Amino acid sequence: MAINKELLEILACPLCKEEVKLTADENGLKCVKCHRVYPIRNGIPVMLIEEAKIEEE
């Protein structure tokens, strides 16, 4: 299930408040600044800091 484009435009990293982008596999949203990847479960982004994994470039 794809993330709605309008929703993606308003979502931000809850830690550093920067933009998030859809990962290549479309299973997460990655912060452009702190590189945390927030999972997408059943089409719903889980924007909780404790659920995120830090992933380098």
C-alpha positions, -999 to +999 in steps of 0.1 A: +000+000+000+015+033-011+017+064+012-005+093+001+016+120-016+000+148+005+006+129+037+043+124+028+047+161+022+035+170+057+053+143+077+086+152+094+110+134+117+097+137+152+133+140+165+149+167+144+118+180+125+134+174+091+119+160+059+114+123+055+116+104+022+102+070+013+128+043+013+137+024-019+117-007-008+088+015+003+087-001+038+099+030+057+104+067+058+140+079+062+149+113+077+172+133+055+192+147+084+195+121+112+190+090+089+164+074+112+141+050+093+106+049+106+087+017+096+054+016+076+031-010+090-001-019+072+002+013+052+006+035+083+038+053+091+050+046+127+066+079+136+078+070+170+115+076+178+118+044+197+106+024+167+131+039+143+164+024+132+194+045+124+207+038+089+236+054+072+236+065+036 
